[in-house]
Amino acid sequence: MKNKKRSPLKDRPLRYAGQSLDEQINDLRDSMLPWIMYPTFWIAYIMLMWLSQVFPPSKSTISVPPFISYLLFFAFIGYCAYKIIIIRQKINQLKMARDGEKIVGEELQELIKQGAAVLNDIVSDKFNVDHVVVSPHGIYLIETKTYSKPSRKDAVISFDEENVYVDGRAVDRQPIRQVKALSTWLQGLLQKSTGQKFFVQPVILFPGWYTEKMKKGQEVWVLNPKALSTFIENEPVRLKETEVHLVTFHLSRYIRTFEPKRK
């Protein structure tokens, strides 16, 4: 009898930037396969029907009139094409969002040189946090928003205390409210895990966009990713080195051990 083998790995790896979006993209690709395969059955049926017209059977059989079969065939092909187009559009949108998160993840690597830890794609049952930076200058929860831009050069991201405006239009999903709620969740998670209360600064980053200047005391930071490092450096030191390690350790353990509920 052969000896049973087991994996030498005791922990799961940390998640990478954009992993949740990669998983959604893969799910959508899987959901597209049936709509690619379904027409092949109809094509086989049409071929058999055509052969039955060329080589009619010796006995009369009840069959669907050819024009109805052709009508159903083209209607179904059109519906399959529509479903594939819709899924492809969703995949392209997710790809842009994923690439935005990866670009932000690359920018955040610069903070590691300043003694910070960067954790990506922290998932819960109903949502995920794109990035968390744990630095001597504080804890920063980062949401990445990647939007397509108009062709003209003067398009900007503007904002107030409640809303974000992309090229003058308010964003429907209310990212400021979203990132505040995520920061509150992370504060609660850390307090429950470490027994200490830490302030979490909510941040929204817009890759590739010019963002208007923030007002002093802005509760939620709204920035281009390239500006984040400077903003963090200008903050006072808030965490001891031991606290940076404590928070990083507990968040890492959460990422490695959390099992989302299956839908």
Sequence and secondary structure as in RCSB ss.txt:
>XXXX:A:sequence
MKNKKRSPLKDRPLRYAGQSLDEQINDLRDSMLPWIMYPTFWIAYIMLMWLSQVFPPSKSTISVPPFISYLLFFA
FIGYCAYKIIIIRQKINQLKMARDGEKIVGEELQELIKQGAAVLNDIVSDKFNVDHVVVSPHGIYLIETKTYSKP
SRKDAVISFDEENVYVDGRAVDRQPIRQVKALSTWLQGLLQKSTGQKFFVQPVILFPGWYTEKMKKGQEVWVLNP
KALSTFIENEPVRLKETEVHLVTFHLSRYIRTFEPKRK
>XXXX:A:secstr
       S  S     TTHHHHHHHHHHHHHHHHHHHHHHHHHHHHHHHHHHHHS  SS      HHHHHHHHHH
HHHHHHHHHHHHHHHHHHHHHHHHHHHHHHHHHHHHHTTT EEEEEEE SS EEEEEEEETTEEEEEEE      
SSTT EEEE SS EEETTEE TT HHHHHHHHHHHHHHHHHHHHSS   EEEEEE TT EE    TT SSEEE H
HHHHHHHHTS   S HHHHHHHHHHHHHHHHH      
